[in-house]
Amino acid sequence: MRKFLNRDLFIALLVQMFLLGAVQGALRIEITKGADSAVPIAIVPFQIIGKTPQNASKVSINASDIVAADLRRSGKFSPIEEGKLLAQPKDIEEVNYKLWRVSGVDHLVIGKLNIIQPNHYEISFRLLDVFKGTQVLGFQFSATDQTLRSVSHHISDLIYEEITGQKGAFDTKIAYVTVLRKQGTQPSYKLQVADTDGYKPQTVLNSTQPIMSPSWSPDGSKLVYVSFEKRRPEIYVQNLFNQKRSKVTSFDGINGAPVWSPDGKKLALTLSKGGGNPDIYIMNVATKKLRQLTKHWGIDTEPAWTPDGNELLFTSSRAGNPHIYRMPLNGGTPKRVTFEGKYNSSAQVSSDGRTMVFVQGEGNIFKIASMDLQTGFVQVLTDGPLDESPSFAPNGSMILYATIDKFKGVLAAVSADGRFQQKLVLSEGGVREPAWGPFKAGF
């Protein structure tokens, strides 16, 4: 138990030490480990048309660049650099399939951005199978300056799904916590929401005290989180559409680790209720009625739902060291899930229920690992040394997590097979506590 508590204190201190600095602008993606199996794809710059003079200078967002960047950061595609494209056809009639076959490209993307009038666009694209010599996908969308980036991400999703058979997750959101510290003043914490590529960051909450454990509602309309704004932990729900906020719990002692149930009707959370032992509770969101799920002398915390909503995984020190347990929602005896190593915590389950990701520690080294919940096979995905807070993409293809890089808190992402890694870095300051939103997350 002591190591469990010491590690919590250690991480809390890291939040204070490494999140400090001026937070400015969007997160910047740095690919740190590529996948050798990435499939080449050619994305031709979208043609800009319309009657407005000097069209290109009036469109600040380059849709084809966004699509190429999205597919590249998935780790499954390797878009050809624009300067190395063998040709740049604007229409399907201009495509020389034989030329592209020789280049080894399987798919080609062409598109157009039609300026109907200022702040009104029509964007269309075609996905072509080079070897079959046919179009396999094509859509047209309306967009504005405010929605063009989201529409571009949606195009990436459609292309990704058509080729891989797996739903894309580019047009979703991520939540995270940053800290701004000016010399001689207290740090200013921000709970922020942004696109998955780090663009369009928007602040949900400003505070002079720590903000922790953001969790998305299944429809993407709300965030639940822990705030220390009153110098003690309290749990709040924030509506992202109308900006209304409500307090969920404010018991004496620990109020922590809230997470929504898959149906959005319940919250699982950790409470100590007046200095007692931390246990897992279930709250009915509508009535605020609480039901205690665990009752043990050990520390029970960090609940995570299975996709069917029938079970919870959680971290417990009941075996002496922190390990992950699984328990039916209707009660029963918790079953231990992790046995390798002395430290396992922070479980998250993939949307298909097959895989669990978690933090595995040995000494002062903490890495992100995955487990096949059917076979028990464990694979370490990251290198550490201070990795935490894993969060699955809604399609299960990537895991977002927090880590330390060059003495600064950053977010990072790793593919589910561990073959592709990237960092999301602020130009100044640090960032922690990531949570990947659901499909069609709203803001």
C-alpha positions as CSV (number, residue, x, y, z in Angstrom):
1,M,0.0,0.0,0.0
2,R,2.8,2.4,0.8
3,K,4.3,2.2,-2.7
4,F,0.9,2.8,-4.1
5,L,0.5,6.0,-2.1
6,N,4.0,7.1,-2.7
7,R,3.5,6.7,-6.5
8,D,0.3,8.8,-6.3
9,L,2.3,11.5,-4.4
10,F,5.1,11.2,-6.9
11,I,2.8,11.8,-9.9
12,A,1.1,14.7,-8.1
13,L,4.5,16.3,-7.7
14,L,5.2,15.7,-11.3
15,V,2.0,17.5,-12.2
16,Q,3.3,20.5,-10.3
17,M,6.9,20.3,-11.6
18,F,6.5,19.5,-15.2
19,L,3.3,21.2,-16.2
20,L,4.7,24.7,-15.5
21,G,5.2,27.2,-18.2
22,A,3.3,29.4,-20.7
23,V,0.7,27.4,-22.6
24,Q,0.3,28.8,-26.0
25,G,-1.3,27.6,-29.2
26,A,-2.1,24.1,-30.4
27,L,-0.4,20.9,-29.7
28,R,2.3,20.0,-32.2
29,I,2.6,16.4,-33.4
30,E,6.1,14.8,-33.7
31,I,6.2,11.3,-35.1
32,T,8.8,9.5,-33.0
33,K,8.5,5.9,-34.3
34,G,7.2,4.9,-37.8
35,A,5.6,1.7,-38.9
36,D,7.5,-0.2,-41.6
37,S,4.2,-1.6,-42.9
38,A,2.7,1.8,-43.6
39,V,0.9,1.7,-47.0
40,P,1.9,4.3,-49.6
41,I,-1.0,6.5,-50.7
42,A,-1.0,9.5,-53.1
43,I,-3.1,12.5,-52.0
44,V,-3.1,15.2,-54.8
45,P,-3.5,18.8,-53.6
46,F,-7.2,19.6,-53.9
47,Q,-8.0,22.0,-56.7
48,I,-9.5,25.3,-55.6
49,I,-12.2,26.6,-57.9
50,G,-14.8,29.3,-57.9
51,K,-15.4,32.8,-59.3
52,T,-13.7,34.7,-56.6
53,P,-10.4,36.2,-57.7
54,Q,-7.3,34.9,-56.1
55,N,-9.2,31.9,-54.6
56,A,-6.3,30.2,-53.0
57,S,-5.4,33.1,-50.8
58,K,-8.9,33.2,-49.4
59,V,-8.9,29.7,-48.0
60,S,-6.8,29.4,-44.8
61,I,-7.3,25.7,-44.4
62,N,-5.6,23.2,-46.7
63,A,-8.0,20.2,-46.7
64,S,-5.7,17.8,-48.6
65,D,-2.8,18.6,-46.2
66,I,-5.1,17.7,-43.3
67,V,-6.1,14.5,-44.9
68,A,-2.5,13.5,-45.6
69,A,-1.4,14.4,-42.0
70,D,-4.3,12.4,-40.5
71,L,-3.5,9.3,-42.5
72,R,0.2,9.6,-41.7
73,R,-0.3,9.9,-38.0
74,S,-2.5,6.8,-38.0
75,G,0.7,4.8,-38.6
76,K,-1.1,2.7,-41.3
77,F,-0.4,5.0,-44.3
78,S,2.6,6.8,-45.8
79,P,1.4,9.7,-48.0
80,I,3.7,10.6,-50.8
81,E,5.3,14.0,-50.4
82,E,3.7,16.6,-52.7
83,G,7.0,17.3,-54.5
84,K,7.4,13.5,-55.2
85,L,4.0,13.0,-56.8
86,L,4.3,11.6,-60.3
87,A,1.4,13.8,-61.5
88,Q,-1.3,16.0,-60.0
89,P,-4.5,15.2,-61.8
90,K,-7.5,17.5,-61.1
91,D,-10.2,15.3,-62.5
92,I,-10.7,11.6,-62.8
93,E,-10.4,11.8,-66.6
94,E,-6.8,12.9,-66.1
95,V,-5.7,9.9,-64.0
96,N,-3.1,7.7,-65.7
97,Y,-3.6,4.5,-63.7
98,K,-0.7,2.7,-65.4
99,L,1.7,5.5,-64.2
100,W,0.5,5.1,-60.6
101,R,0.7,1.3,-60.7
102,V,4.4,1.6,-61.6
103,S,5.0,3.8,-58.6
104,G,3.7,1.2,-56.2
105,V,0.8,3.3,-54.9
106,D,-2.4,1.4,-54.1
107,H,-4.7,4.3,-53.8
108,L,-5.0,7.8,-55.1
109,V,-7.1,10.7,-53.7
110,I,-8.1,13.7,-55.7
111,G,-10.5,16.5,-54.7
112,K,-11.9,20.0,-55.3
113,L,-12.7,22.9,-53.0
114,N,-15.4,25.1,-54.7
115,I,-15.7,28.6,-53.3
116,I,-19.5,29.3,-53.6
117,Q,-19.2,32.6,-51.8
118,P,-17.2,33.9,-48.9
119,N,-17.4,31.5,-46.0
120,H,-19.4,29.0,-48.1
121,Y,-17.6,26.0,-49.7
122,E,-18.4,22.7,-51.4
123,I,-15.6,20.2,-50.9
124,S,-15.5,16.9,-52.8
125,F,-13.1,14.0,-53.1
126,R,-12.6,10.7,-54.9
127,L,-10.7,7.7,-53.6
128,L,-9.4,5.7,-56.5
129,D,-8.1,2.1,-56.5
130,V,-5.0,2.3,-58.7
131,F,-4.8,-1.4,-59.5
132,K,-8.5,-1.9,-60.4
133,G,-8.6,1.5,-62.2
134,T,-11.9,2.5,-60.5
135,Q,-13.3,4.9,-58.0
136,V,-14.1,3.2,-54.7
137,L,-15.4,6.2,-52.8
138,G,-16.6,9.7,-53.4
139,F,-18.5,12.4,-51.5
140,Q,-19.3,16.1,-51.5
141,F,-19.9,18.2,-48.4
142,S,-20.8,21.8,-47.6
143,A,-18.5,23.6,-45.3
144,T,-17.7,27.0,-43.8
145,D,-14.5,28.5,-42.4
146,Q,-15.5,27.1,-39.0
147,T,-16.3,23.6,-40.2
148,L,-13.8,23.0,-43.0
149,R,-11.2,21.4,-40.7
150,S,-13.8,19.1,-39.2
151,V,-15.0,18.1,-42.7
152,S,-11.4,17.4,-43.7
153,H,-11.0,15.1,-40.7
154,H,-14.3,13.4,-41.8
155,I,-12.9,12.8,-45.2
156,S,-9.9,11.2,-43.6
157,D,-12.2,9.0,-41.6
158,L,-14.1,7.8,-44.7
159,I,-10.8,7.0,-46.6
160,Y,-9.4,5.2,-43.6
161,E,-12.5,3.1,-43.1
162,E,-12.8,2.2,-46.8
163,I,-9.3,0.9,-47.0
164,T,-8.8,-0.7,-43.5
165,G,-12.4,-1.7,-42.8
166,Q,-12.1,0.0,-39.4
167,K,-14.0,3.2,-38.5
168,G,-11.7,6.3,-38.5
169,A,-11.3,8.4,-35.4
170,F,-9.8,11.6,-36.8
171,D,-13.0,13.7,-36.5
172,T,-13.2,13.3,-32.7
173,K,-11.9,15.3,-29.7
174,I,-9.4,15.0,-27.0
175,A,-9.5,16.6,-23.5
176,Y,-6.4,17.4,-21.4
177,V,-5.1,19.6,-18.7
178,T,-2.4,22.3,-19.1
179,V,-0.8,24.6,-16.6
180,L,0.4,28.2,-17.1
181,R,2.8,29.7,-14.6
182,K,4.1,33.2,-14.6
183,Q,7.1,34.1,-12.5
184,G,6.0,34.9,-8.9
185,T,2.4,33.7,-9.3
186,Q,0.5,30.6,-8.7
187,P,0.1,28.1,-11.6
188,S,-3.1,28.5,-13.7
189,Y,-4.7,25.2,-14.7
190,K,-6.8,24.8,-17.8
191,L,-9.0,22.0,-18.8
192,Q,-9.0,22.1,-22.6
193,V,-10.6,20.3,-25.6
194,A,-9.1,20.1,-29.0
195,D,-9.1,18.2,-32.3
196,T,-7.2,15.0,-32.2
197,D,-4.3,16.7,-34.2
198,G,-4.1,19.3,-31.5
199,Y,-5.8,22.1,-33.4
200,K,-8.7,24.3,-32.3
201,P,-7.9,24.1,-28.6
202,Q,-10.7,25.6,-26.5
203,T,-10.7,26.1,-22.7
204,V,-13.5,24.5,-20.7
205,L,-12.3,25.6,-17.2
206,N,-9.7,27.9,-15.8
207,S,-8.5,27.4,-12.2
208,T,-5.7,28.3,-9.9
209,Q,-5.9,24.8,-8.4
210,P,-5.3,21.4,-10.0
211,I,-7.8,19.8,-12.4
212,M,-7.6,16.0,-12.8
213,S,-9.3,12.9,-14.4
214,P,-11.4,14.3,-17.2
215,S,-13.8,11.7,-18.6
216,W,-16.2,12.1,-21.6
217,S,-19.8,11.2,-21.6
218,P,-20.6,8.6,-24.3
219,D,-22.4,11.2,-26.5
220,G,-19.5,13.7,-26.3
221,S,-21.6,16.5,-24.8
222,K,-20.2,16.5,-21.3
223,L,-17.0,16.1,-19.3
224,V,-16.8,14.9,-15.7
225,Y,-13.6,15.8,-13.8
226,V,-12.0,16.5,-10.5
227,S,-11.4,20.1,-9.4
228,F,-9.4,21.3,-6.4
229,E,-10.7,24.9,-6.8
230,K,-11.9,24.9,-3.2
231,R,-8.7,23.4,-1.9
232,R,-10.1,19.9,-1.8
233,P,-11.2,17.4,-4.4
234,E,-14.7,17.8,-5.8
235,I,-16.3,16.2,-8.9
236,Y,-18.1,18.3,-11.5
237,V,-19.9,17.7,-14.7
238,Q,-19.5,20.3,-17.5
239,N,-21.9,20.6,-20.4
240,L,-19.8,21.5,-23.4
241,F,-22.7,22.9,-25.4
242,N,-24.4,25.3,-23.0
243,Q,-21.4,25.7,-20.6
244,K,-23.5,24.8,-17.6
245,R,-21.7,23.1,-14.8
246,S,-23.0,21.1,-11.9
247,K,-21.3,19.6,-8.8
248,V,-21.6,15.9,-8.5
249,T,-19.9,15.0,-5.2
250,S,-18.2,17.1,-2.4
251,F,-17.8,14.6,0.4
252,D,-15.1,15.0,3.1
253,G,-12.1,13.0,2.0
254,I,-11.4,11.7,-1.5
255,N,-13.7,12.5,-4.4
256,G,-11.9,11.1,-7.5
257,A,-11.5,9.1,-10.7
258,P,-15.0,9.7,-12.1
259,V,-15.9,7.8,-15.3
260,W,-19.1,7.6,-17.3
261,S,-20.9,4.3,-17.9
262,P,-21.4,3.3,-21.6
263,D,-25.1,4.3,-21.5
264,G,-24.4,7.6,-19.9
265,K,-26.8,7.0,-17.0
266,K,-24.2,6.2,-14.3
267,L,-20.9,7.3,-13.0
268,A,-18.3,5.1,-11.3
269,L,-16.1,7.1,-8.9
270,T,-13.8,6.7,-5.9
271,L,-14.9,8.1,-2.5
272,S,-13.5,7.8,1.0
273,K,-16.5,9.7,2.5
274,G,-15.1,11.4,5.6
275,G,-11.7,9.9,5.9
276,G,-12.7,6.3,5.4
277,N,-11.0,3.9,3.0
278,P,-11.2,4.7,-0.7
279,D,-13.7,2.5,-2.4
280,I,-15.6,2.3,-5.7
281,Y,-19.1,3.7,-5.8
282,I,-21.8,3.8,-8.5
283,M,-23.9,7.0,-8.9
284,N,-27.2,7.3,-10.8
285,V,-26.6,10.5,-12.8
286,A,-30.3,11.5,-12.8
287,T,-31.0,10.9,-9.1
288,K,-27.5,11.3,-7.6
289,K,-28.1,8.1,-5.6
290,L,-25.0,6.3,-4.6
291,R,-24.3,2.6,-4.3
292,Q,-21.1,1.3,-2.8
293,L,-19.5,-1.4,-5.0
294,T,-16.3,-2.4,-3.2
295,K,-15.6,-2.5,0.5
296,H,-12.1,-3.5,1.5
297,W,-9.3,-2.3,3.7
298,G,-7.1,-1.8,0.6
299,I,-7.3,1.2,-1.7
300,D,-9.8,0.7,-4.5
301,T,-9.7,3.4,-7.2
302,E,-9.5,4.2,-11.0
303,P,-12.6,2.4,-12.1
304,A,-13.1,1.6,-15.8
305,W,-16.2,0.2,-17.5
306,T,-16.4,-2.8,-19.9
307,P,-18.2,-1.8,-23.1
308,D,-21.3,-3.7,-22.2
309,G,-21.6,-1.8,-18.9
310,N,-21.9,-5.0,-16.9
311,E,-18.5,-5.0,-15.2
312,L,-15.8,-2.6,-13.8
313,L,-12.1,-2.9,-13.8
314,F,-10.3,-1.0,-11.0
315,T,-7.0,-0.6,-9.3
316,S,-6.6,-2.1,-5.8
317,S,-3.8,-2.5,-3.2
318,R,-5.6,-5.4,-1.5
319,A,-2.8,-7.7,-2.6
320,G,-0.2,-5.4,-1.1
321,N,0.9,-3.8,-4.4
322,P,-1.5,-2.1,-6.8
323,H,-3.0,-4.5,-9.3
324,I,-6.1,-4.5,-11.6
325,Y,-9.2,-6.4,-10.6
326,R,-12.5,-7.1,-12.4
327,M,-15.9,-7.1,-10.8
328,P,-19.5,-7.4,-11.9
329,L,-21.6,-4.3,-11.5
330,N,-24.2,-6.3,-9.5
331,G,-21.6,-7.3,-6.9
332,G,-19.6,-10.4,-6.2
333,T,-16.0,-11.2,-5.5
334,P,-13.4,-9.2,-7.5
335,K,-11.1,-11.2,-9.7
336,R,-7.5,-10.3,-10.1
337,V,-6.5,-9.5,-13.7
338,T,-2.8,-8.6,-13.6
339,F,-0.1,-10.8,-12.2
340,E,3.1,-9.6,-13.9
341,G,5.3,-7.1,-12.1
342,K,4.6,-5.3,-8.8
343,Y,2.7,-2.3,-10.1
344,N,-0.3,-2.3,-12.5
345,S,-2.9,0.5,-12.6
346,S,-5.1,2.8,-14.7
347,A,-6.9,0.3,-16.7
348,Q,-8.9,1.2,-19.9
349,V,-10.8,-1.2,-22.1
350,S,-11.1,-1.1,-25.8
351,S,-14.5,-0.5,-27.4
352,D,-14.7,-4.2,-28.5
353,G,-13.9,-5.4,-25.0
354,R,-11.0,-7.5,-26.1
355,T,-8.0,-5.4,-24.9
356,M,-7.1,-3.6,-21.8
357,V,-4.4,-1.0,-21.6
358,F,-2.8,0.0,-18.3
359,V,0.3,1.4,-16.6
360,Q,2.9,-1.2,-15.6
361,G,5.6,-0.2,-13.3
362,E,8.9,-1.6,-12.1
363,G,10.9,0.5,-9.6
364,N,10.6,4.1,-10.8
365,I,9.9,3.1,-14.4
366,F,6.3,3.2,-15.6
367,K,5.3,2.1,-19.1
368,I,2.0,1.6,-21.0
369,A,1.1,-2.0,-21.6
370,S,-1.8,-3.9,-23.2
371,M,-3.4,-7.2,-22.3
372,D,-5.5,-9.5,-24.3
373,L,-8.4,-10.1,-21.9
374,Q,-9.2,-13.5,-23.3
375,T,-5.6,-15.0,-23.3
376,G,-4.0,-12.8,-20.7
377,F,-1.1,-12.0,-23.1
378,V,0.7,-8.8,-22.1
379,Q,2.6,-6.6,-24.4
380,V,4.6,-3.5,-23.3
381,L,3.9,-0.7,-25.8
382,T,6.0,2.2,-24.6
383,D,9.5,2.9,-23.3
384,G,8.7,5.0,-20.2
385,P,10.1,6.1,-17.9
386,L,7.1,8.1,-16.6
387,D,4.1,7.1,-18.7
388,E,0.6,7.3,-17.3
389,S,-3.2,7.9,-18.0
390,P,-3.7,5.7,-21.1
391,S,-6.9,6.5,-23.1
392,F,-8.1,4.4,-26.1
393,A,-9.2,6.0,-29.3
394,P,-12.9,5.2,-29.9
395,N,-11.9,2.7,-32.7
396,G,-9.2,1.1,-30.5
397,S,-6.4,1.8,-33.0
398,M,-4.4,4.2,-30.9
399,I,-3.7,4.9,-27.2
400,L,-3.2,8.4,-26.0
401,Y,-1.2,8.8,-22.8
402,A,0.8,11.3,-20.7
403,T,4.6,11.2,-20.3
404,I,7.6,13.3,-19.6
405,D,9.9,14.5,-22.4
406,K,12.9,16.7,-21.8
407,F,11.7,17.6,-18.3
408,K,8.3,18.6,-19.7
409,G,4.9,17.1,-19.6
410,V,3.7,16.0,-23.0
411,L,1.0,13.8,-24.5
412,A,1.9,10.9,-26.7
413,A,0.1,8.3,-28.7
414,V,1.1,4.7,-29.6
415,S,-0.6,2.3,-32.0
416,A,-2.4,-0.7,-30.4
417,D,0.4,-2.9,-31.7
418,G,3.2,-0.6,-30.4
419,R,4.7,-0.1,-33.9
420,F,3.9,3.5,-34.3
421,Q,4.5,6.4,-31.8
422,Q,4.0,10.1,-31.8
423,K,4.2,13.0,-29.3
424,L,1.8,16.0,-29.0
425,V,3.9,18.9,-27.6
426,L,3.1,22.4,-26.6
427,S,5.6,25.0,-27.8
428,E,5.9,26.2,-24.1
429,G,4.5,24.6,-21.0
430,G,3.2,21.1,-20.3
431,V,0.2,19.0,-20.7
432,R,-1.2,16.0,-18.9
433,E,-4.4,14.0,-18.0
434,P,-5.5,13.1,-21.5
435,A,-8.9,11.6,-22.4
436,W,-9.9,10.7,-25.9
437,G,-13.5,11.5,-26.8
438,P,-16.1,9.2,-28.4
439,F,-17.2,9.2,-32.0
440,K,-18.9,12.4,-33.1
441,A,-17.8,14.2,-29.9
442,G,-19.5,17.6,-29.7
443,F,-18.1,20.9,-28.6
